[in-house]
Amino acid sequence: MRETTRLIRETPLGRNFILRDQMYRACLSIMLNIAEGSGRRSNKEFNQFLAIAHGSVKEFQCILYVAIDSGNITQPQLDALYSAADEIGRMIYGLSKYLRSA
């Protein structure tokens, strides 16, 4: 989240209100769905929220491509955030897999 906020603040992305807001919401959705799911009473419910969080990771990655195509970020910026999002997606998947087996 911190890197996304920095990117928005330091690049032309900050002036693209629609894209900036969508990116911020997708990033926030990842965190909020994990948090909400962790407070549920069953692994099945938690997994539903993890699936939503994983979808938000993919949405965030897609927005990065829109941001580079529209000239709002650079390739190195895309690469860094895409890679970080990929890692988060793998962690979410790993937790989900663990919960399904528990």
C-alpha positions, 0 to 999 in steps of 0.5 A: 500500500505504501508503494502504491501511495508513493507511486500515485504521489510521485507520478502523473498517475496522481492527476489521472483521477479515475485510474488513481482511485481505481488503483487505490481501491483495488490495493485497499480491497486486498488488505480489507478482504484479508482482514475481514475474512480473518475475522470470520468463523470458519475456514470456508468463509475466510477462503471466500474473502481470500478469493476476493482479495486474490481477484483484487490482486489481479485487478491491481496488476491489470490497472498497472498495465493501463497506467503504463499504456497511458503514460502514467508510470514507467516500465521499472515502476510497473515491474516492481509493483507487479512483482510485489503484487505477484508475491502477495497473490502467491501468499494469499493462494498459499494461505487459501490452500492451507485453509482448505486442507485444515 
